[in-house]
C-alpha cells in the first residue's frame, strides 16, 4: 500500500469511519487548543475508557491500564502487555504544544485611546500571518493565595474576539520594501483589548475598563499577570475544508492531529497487546523540547522505571526495557503543495491523501539534529503496514538546502530506543490555519493501531 491514494480504496462503510473519526477529532481540536486543555481532555477520554492514575507502590499486571500526568502539561498512558516490559514497549509519542503568542508578564498598557496586551511569540511563525485575524485568549491565572483560574476569551459565540492590527495598504509603501521576516516585527504583535474609557481619579482610562472586566469575570488584578500563563490562539472551531469535505482546517494540527490519532489508537485497542502499548504526549517541542514538561525531561524515563518495578521486574532493568522498545515519533510532515513546488523534491515528498508519512530522518541540510532510523526498523514497519493494509508514504522535509526541522525522535533515540518519525502531511504548517486530509488522518490512526499490536 505504498505511495497510493487512500481515498480510492474506501467503500461506503469505510468512508463513514473516516468521516466519523474526523468529526471526533474536530470536536477535540476545537476544545483543546493549548497544552493544559489537551491534558484535561485526554485524561477525560482515558478515564472514560477505564484507565486509572498510576498508584505508587501498587502492583500491575497484563491488561491493566494506567496513566501519569506531569505538571498538567504531559500525559503518558499504558496498556500493560503480555510480555515483560524488559522485552520492550510499543510507544507512540507526540507533542501537544503549537506555535502561538504568549502574553508577557507586564503586558497591559494604553496608548492613544486603545488598550493592548504585549506578547512574545512562541515557536516558529511567520509573524505577518497573525495580524488581522480573530484571536482568542486561553490559559490560567495563578494568584498569590494558591487559587488557579482558567481563562478562555473569544471562543463562546457570545464572546468578543481579540486581534492584532496591521498597517493599511494605503500607507504601506515603506513597509512593503521589507523582507517577509521583518514586515511585521515581534514587538508589534500586541493584542488590541479595548477602546472604551472609564473614569479613574478624574481621568479617562481604557486600561481601567479592561482591568474592571478582568476583575469581574476572573477576579484578576493587574499584578496577577505576573503569575499567569495566557496564550493567544486563533478563535473559532476546526472546520471541514474543501467543497468535497475531504480536509480539515484548524489551528494546531501540528501536532495535535498526531497526538489525538495516537491516543485514539491506544484507547481503541480491543485486546491485551503482546508488548506494553504506550502513548506519550509532551510539551515544548516547538522550542526545543526543553524544560520539565519537554521530551528532554526525565519524566517519561521515570514512568517506565516505575512501571518496570510495579510489574515485578528489577529496577535495574529499565535500560533494557528502553533499548528493546520501538517508537513512532508521531509528528507531521510538510505536505506537497504544487503552488510552492520549487521547495520540494517530488520523489521524496509526501502527498495529501496518500496516507501516513514515514520520515527516516528530518533535520536540516546535512541531517543536522536528525534521528535517522535504521534500515531494519524501516523494513519491519513496511511489513506491519502492508499486513494491516495501511496506505503509507515516505518523505523528507523539502529540498536539502531549503531549511528543515526536527521532532522529538532524536531525544528518545538518545535512550537507545528504535525510533522513526511517523505522521501526516500538513499544508500551511505553523500558520493560524493548518490543513490536513481526513484520509491521511484515518490512515495514520490505523498505522498507529497496527504498530501497537505488532
C-alpha positions as a printed Julia matrix, in Angstrom:
454×3 Matrix{Float64}:
   0.0    0.0    0.0
   2.98   2.29  -0.57
   2.5    5.54  -2.47
  -1.18   5.07  -3.37
  -4.11   7.4   -2.78
  -6.15   6.11   0.16
  -9.49   7.55  -0.96
  -9.6    5.03  -3.81
  -9.88   2.01  -1.5
 -12.74   3.12   0.77
 -16.14   1.51   0.38
 -19.23   3.15   1.86
 -18.69   1.66   5.33
 -15.03   2.67   5.48
 -15.83   6.15   4.21
 -18.25   6.57   7.12
 -15.47   5.51   9.54
 -13.14   8.11   8.01
 -15.68  10.89   8.35
 -16.8    9.89  11.86
 -13.22   9.82  13.15
 -12.6   13.22  11.56
 -15.68  14.63  13.31
 -14.42  13.33  16.67
 -11.06  14.96  16.05
 -12.56  18.3   15.02
 -14.53  18.41  18.27
 -11.41  17.57  20.29
  -9.24  20.11  18.49
 -11.82  22.85  18.94
 -11.99  22.26  22.71
  -8.27  21.73  23.39
  -6.13  24.44  21.8
  -3.39  24.66  24.44
  -1.37  22.08  26.37
  -3.31  22.24  29.62
  -6.61  21.79  27.77
  -5.14  18.88  25.82
  -4.21  17.17  29.08
  -7.66  17.72  30.61
  -9.47  16.36  27.53
  -7.03  13.44  27.15
  -7.43  12.4   30.78
 -11.21  12.54  30.41
 -11.01  10.16  27.44
  -8.6    7.85  29.26
 -10.76   7.61  32.36
 -13.88   7.01  30.28
 -12.02   4.05  28.71
 -11.14   2.59  32.12
  -7.62   3.97  32.64
  -6.58   4.78  36.21
  -4.0    7.22  37.53
  -0.85   5.28  38.41
  -0.62   4.43  42.13
   2.88   4.27  43.51
   3.51   1.07  45.44
   0.71  -0.85  43.71
   1.47  -3.93  41.59
   0.25  -4.15  38.0
  -0.22  -7.0   35.51
  -1.04  -7.63  31.86
  -4.19  -5.84  30.76
  -4.01  -3.09  33.37
  -4.49   0.44  32.04
  -2.69   3.32  33.76
  -1.67   6.88  33.09
   0.7    9.51  34.52
   0.34  13.31  34.45
   3.25  15.71  34.76
   2.67  19.32  35.84
  -0.64  19.48  33.96
   1.19  19.53  30.59
   2.23  15.9   29.93
   0.23  12.67  29.79
   1.73   9.2   29.4
  -0.69   6.25  29.22
  -0.02   2.5   29.11
  -1.79  -0.77  28.47
   0.44  -3.39  30.08
   1.17  -6.17  27.63
   1.59  -9.92  27.97
   5.37  -9.8   27.55
   7.6   -8.43  30.32
   8.48  -4.76  29.93
  12.12  -5.74  29.54
  11.16  -7.2   26.15
  10.36  -3.64  25.07
   7.34  -1.38  24.58
   5.48  -0.01  21.58
   5.48   3.76  22.09
   3.55   6.47  20.25
   4.99   9.88  21.12
   3.57  13.25  20.05
   3.71  16.85  21.21
   0.72  18.92  22.27
   2.17  22.44  22.05
   1.77  24.54  18.91
   3.16  27.88  17.67
   1.3   30.78  19.25
   1.71  34.11  21.05
   2.34  34.2   24.8
   1.26  37.17  26.92
   4.21  38.82  28.67
   4.37  39.23  32.45
   3.87  43.01  32.4
   1.69  43.22  29.31
  -1.18  45.66  29.74
  -0.77  49.24  28.54
  -2.74  52.08  26.99
  -1.85  54.29  24.05
  -3.94  56.79  22.07
  -7.33  55.64  23.4
  -6.56  51.94  22.83
  -5.58  49.24  25.34
  -3.12  46.47  24.38
  -1.55  43.28  25.69
   2.14  42.85  24.89
   3.07  39.35  23.6
   6.1   37.18  22.88
   5.74  34.7   20.03
   6.34  31.0   20.77
   7.81  28.66  18.18
   8.47  29.29  14.51
   5.87  31.57  12.96
   5.5   33.97  10.04
   4.6   36.97  12.15
   2.53  38.72   9.49
   0.11  35.75   9.41
  -1.1   36.61  12.92
  -2.38  40.1   12.14
  -5.99  40.93  11.17
  -7.33  37.52  12.19
  -9.77  36.8   15.05
  -7.83  35.66  18.11
  -8.73  34.15  21.48
  -7.07  34.1   24.87
  -6.6   30.76  26.66
  -4.73  29.85  29.82
  -4.62  30.19  33.58
  -4.07  32.83  36.22
  -2.35  31.65  39.42
  -2.97  34.01  42.34
  -0.84  34.51  45.45
  -3.34  32.6   47.6
  -2.78  29.47  45.5
  -6.01  29.57  43.52
  -5.75  28.93  39.8
  -8.41  30.26  37.43
  -8.96  29.05  33.88
  -9.31  31.77  31.27
 -10.97  31.44  27.86
 -11.98  34.59  25.97
 -13.11  34.54  22.35
 -14.48  31.01  21.84
 -18.08  31.27  23.05
 -20.31  32.75  20.3
 -21.33  35.41  22.81
 -17.71  36.38  23.49
 -15.88  39.22  21.78
 -12.79  38.26  19.81
  -9.4   39.97  20.02
  -6.85  40.74  17.33
  -3.63  42.38  16.18
  -3.81  45.46  13.99
  -1.94  45.88  10.69
  -0.86  48.86   8.63
  -3.35  49.87   5.95
  -2.26  49.23   2.36
  -2.6   52.95   1.52
   0.35  53.8    3.78
   2.45  50.65   3.31
   4.96  51.83   0.7
   7.94  51.62   3.07
   6.71  48.52   4.89
   6.35  46.52   1.68
  10.02  47.06   0.88
  10.98  44.96   3.91
  11.69  41.21   3.77
   8.91  38.92   4.96
  10.74  38.2    8.22
  10.52  41.85   9.33
   7.44  43.19   7.54
   5.81  42.76  10.97
   8.19  42.9   13.96
   7.84  40.67  17.0
   7.31  43.66  19.28
   4.41  44.78  17.07
   2.35  41.67  17.84
   0.32  43.37  20.55
  -3.25  42.3   21.17
  -5.91  45.0   20.99
  -8.06  44.74  24.13
 -10.44  47.72  24.01
 -11.14  51.39  23.34
 -13.82  52.48  25.84
 -12.52  54.6   28.72
 -13.52  54.52  32.37
 -13.11  57.46  34.74
 -10.45  56.99  37.42
  -9.09  59.74  39.61
 -10.75  62.23  37.28
  -9.02  60.83  34.18
 -10.29  58.7   31.3
  -8.57  55.28  31.12
  -9.2   52.47  28.63
  -6.79  50.29  30.6
  -9.06  50.62  33.64
 -12.02  49.4   31.6
 -10.11  46.26  30.64
  -8.97  45.67  34.23
 -12.52  46.09  35.51
 -13.78  43.42  33.08
 -10.98  41.01  34.08
 -11.75  41.65  37.74
 -15.45  40.98  37.28
 -15.04  37.83  35.19
 -11.89  36.26  36.64
 -11.26  38.14  39.92
  -7.96  39.18  38.35
  -5.82  42.16  39.33
  -3.18  43.72  37.1
  -0.41  42.26  39.24
  -1.8   38.75  38.6
  -0.38  38.89  35.07
   2.96  38.16  36.78
   1.88  34.59  37.53
  -0.39  33.96  34.56
   0.08  31.65  31.57
  -2.05  33.2   28.84
  -1.75  32.05  25.24
  -3.08  33.85  22.19
  -4.5   31.43  19.6
  -6.85  31.68  16.61
 -10.5   31.91  17.63
 -13.14  29.54  16.31
 -13.71  25.87  15.68
 -11.99  23.44  13.34
 -13.95  23.15  10.1
 -14.28  20.92   7.05
 -12.1   22.26   4.24
 -12.79  21.92   0.52
 -16.11  21.56  -1.28
 -15.77  17.78  -1.04
 -15.19  17.98   2.73
 -12.05  15.87   2.28
  -9.87  18.0    4.55
  -9.9   19.72   7.93
  -8.87  23.33   8.53
  -7.91  24.31  12.06
  -5.33  25.68  14.41
  -2.74  23.34  15.92
  -2.79  20.27  13.65
   0.96  20.34  14.32
   0.97  18.24  16.34
  -2.43  17.7   17.84
  -3.6   15.64  14.86
  -0.91  13.04  15.63
  -1.49  13.35  19.38
  -5.21  12.61  19.05
  -4.73   9.83  16.49
  -2.12   8.23  18.77
  -4.35   8.49  21.83
  -7.35   7.08  19.96
  -5.28   4.17  18.69
  -4.36   3.29  22.27
  -7.92   3.74  23.53
  -9.37   1.62  20.73
  -7.21  -1.45  21.36
  -9.69  -4.29  21.86
  -7.31  -6.95  23.18
  -4.34  -7.01  25.52
  -1.29  -6.41  23.29
   1.75  -8.66  23.28
   4.01  -5.74  24.19
   3.1   -2.92  26.53
   1.46  -0.16  24.48
   2.13   3.47  25.32
   1.01   6.93  24.23
   3.22   9.8   25.42
   2.04  13.39  24.92
   4.68  16.02  25.67
   5.12  19.79  25.71
   7.69  22.33  24.48
   8.62  20.63  21.16
   8.24  23.88  19.26
  11.01  25.48  21.35
  13.43  22.55  21.56
  11.65  20.06  23.85
  13.31  21.67  26.85
  12.16  22.13  30.44
  10.39  19.92  32.95
   7.49  19.21  30.57
   9.5   18.78  27.36
  10.65  15.46  25.92
  14.15  16.09  27.26
  12.94  15.91  30.87
  13.29  12.68  32.86
   9.53  12.29  33.23
   9.0    9.68  30.5
  12.02   7.67  31.59
  10.79   7.8   35.21
   7.37   6.5   34.14
   8.98   3.48  32.51
  11.09   2.89  35.61
   8.05   3.0   37.9
   6.14   0.62  35.62
   9.03  -1.85  35.39
   9.15  -2.07  39.17
   5.36  -2.17  39.52
   5.15  -5.2   37.21
   7.59  -7.17  39.37
  10.81  -6.7   37.43
  14.11  -5.42  38.76
  14.5   -1.66  38.74
  18.0   -2.14  37.3
  16.5   -3.44  34.03
  14.94  -0.13  32.95
  17.66   0.46  30.36
  16.95  -2.98  28.91
  13.27  -2.12  28.55
  14.13   1.12  26.76
  16.71  -0.47  24.46
  14.23  -3.11  23.31
  11.44  -0.59  22.67
  10.08   0.64  19.35
   8.71   4.15  18.99
   6.86   6.14  16.38
   7.63   9.81  16.89
   4.2   10.89  15.74
   4.74  14.26  14.11
   3.52  15.97  10.98
   5.36  16.43   7.71
   5.28  19.12   5.03
   2.57  18.22   2.52
   3.4   18.77  -1.13
   1.78  21.97  -2.41
   2.05  22.46  -6.2
   1.82  26.22  -5.64
   5.21  26.02  -3.91
   6.77  23.13  -5.8
  10.15  24.86  -6.01
  10.99  23.99  -2.38
  10.07  20.31  -2.72
  11.85  17.33  -4.23
   8.94  15.48  -5.81
  10.25  11.92  -5.49
  10.78  12.38  -1.75
   7.75  14.49  -0.82
   4.51  13.46   0.88
   1.16  13.99  -0.81
  -2.29  14.74   0.54
  -4.4   11.59   0.61
  -1.55   9.05   0.3
  -1.62   8.06   3.95
   0.69   8.1    6.93
   4.19   9.53   6.32
   7.43   7.94   7.5
  10.39  10.29   7.73
  13.51   8.18   8.08
  15.22  11.42   9.05
  14.27  15.05   9.42
  16.88  17.59  10.5
  18.3   20.41   8.39
  20.68  20.44   5.46
  23.35  17.87   6.38
  20.81  15.96   8.52
  21.68  18.22  11.46
  19.58  17.34  14.5
  18.05  14.23  12.93
  17.38  10.77  14.35
  17.88   8.76  11.08
  16.15   5.43  11.76
  18.0    2.26  10.87
  17.1    0.19   7.81
  15.94  -2.79   9.85
  13.29  -0.71  11.62
  12.0    0.66   8.3
  11.85  -2.83   6.82
   9.91  -4.13   9.81
   7.47  -1.23   9.57
   6.86  -1.82   5.86
   5.68  -5.34   6.68
   3.5   -4.13   9.57
   1.82  -1.57   7.3
   1.31  -3.95   4.39
  -0.09  -6.68   6.64
  -2.59  -4.17   8.05
  -3.37  -2.79   4.56
  -2.41   0.74   5.64
  -1.58   3.33   2.99
   1.82   4.85   3.71
   4.43   7.05   2.08
   7.92   8.33   2.83
   9.24  11.86   2.7
  11.9   14.4    3.53
  11.15  17.89   4.77
  11.64  19.7    1.47
  14.78  20.15  -0.63
  18.04  19.59   1.18
  19.22  23.21   1.33
  15.8   24.9    1.78
  15.67  24.65   5.56
  14.43  21.75   7.65
  13.0   20.97  11.05
  13.07  18.49  13.9
  10.89  16.36  16.16
  11.25  14.53  19.46
  12.64  11.43  17.7
  16.31  12.03  18.47
  15.58  12.58  22.18
  14.04   9.15  22.61
  16.75   7.78  20.35
  19.19   9.0   22.98
  17.59   6.45  25.33
  18.65   3.78  22.8
  15.08   3.2   21.58
  14.35   2.28  17.97
  12.61   5.43  16.7
  11.23   6.78  13.42
   9.02   9.77  12.61
   5.5    8.86  11.5
   2.78  11.44  10.96
   0.63  13.02   8.3
   1.07  15.72   5.64
   0.08  19.27   6.6
  -0.47  22.31   4.41
   0.17  25.8    5.84
   2.25  24.36   8.68
   2.76  26.73  11.66
   0.13  29.14  10.38
  -3.08  30.09  12.21
  -4.98  27.81   9.8
  -3.34  24.48   9.02
  -4.93  21.87   6.74
  -4.82  18.06   6.81
  -6.55  15.32   4.8
  -9.17  13.18   6.51
  -7.8   10.16   4.66
  -4.3   10.78   5.98
  -5.69  11.2    9.49
  -7.54   7.89   9.26
  -4.58   6.02   7.76
  -2.3    7.41  10.49
  -4.73   6.2   13.13
  -4.8    2.76  11.51
  -1.0    2.76  11.26
  -0.65   3.57  14.95
  -3.11   0.83  15.8
  -1.21  -1.73  13.73
   2.08  -0.65  15.32
   0.75  -1.08  18.87
  -0.45  -4.58  18.03
   2.78  -5.67  16.27
